């Protein structure tokens, strides 16, 4: 009870006088957790690389070279290819990255600290509070929004590009 009272924001001066540390670090992953998570990320990356090289890129290469021959759901294959490039890819990355960073950014804004309380880190990381924490949290929220903006911009570019192609 006494230690939590000393670390409260109201008693920072008292804590400093009594030799308590004012520097707080975020909770770290344990060594086995770090190894498991890094190994999982490496194995998943290798699997995605193999899928990309063996199936996805050959399919895209085939479809791009024969797009003018295809009709998908009533749309020209070239039209589908252009929408995939200009709208689909940025939107995919917005969803993919947003699923990871948006909860972190929202929790950082709500709690007023970065990294948020429930977020573990890999290396010793100082907890930042105040306006600096809000700025970091806002950057976490802005990044996926930029991909959505790129996707919206791409949506309006497809018609002009399609007219140039045909």
C-alpha positions, 0 to 999 in steps of 0.5 A: 500500500505504501509503495503505490502511494509513493508512486502516485502522481500526487506524490512525485516529489515525495517519491523523489526525496525518498529515493524512489525512481520516477522512471517507469518502464512498460511490461516486457515479454519474458524470454520464452515468450519473445522466442515463441513470438519471434519464431512464430513470426518467422515461420508465418513469414516463410509460409506467406513468402512461399504462398506468394511465390508459388501461387499468388504471383503466378496467378497475378502474372497470368491474370494481368497478361490475359485480363482483356479476355476475362469478365468477372461478375459482369466487369471487364478483367482490365477494370477489375485489375485496375480496381484491385491495384488502385483500391484493393491493395491500399484498402487491404493494407489499411485493414491489415495494419489497422487491425494491429495499430488502431487498438494500440492508438485508441488505448494510448489516447484513453489511458493517456500513456504510451505504450498502453498498460496492457501492451507488452514490449520486447525491449525496455521501453519508457512509459510516456505520458501527456501530450507526447503520448497523445501524439504517438497514439495519434500517429498510430491512428493516422497510418491506416487512415492514410491507406484509406485515403489512398484507396479513396483517391485510387477509386477516382483514378480508375475511370480516367486510367481505364479510359486511357487504356481503352 
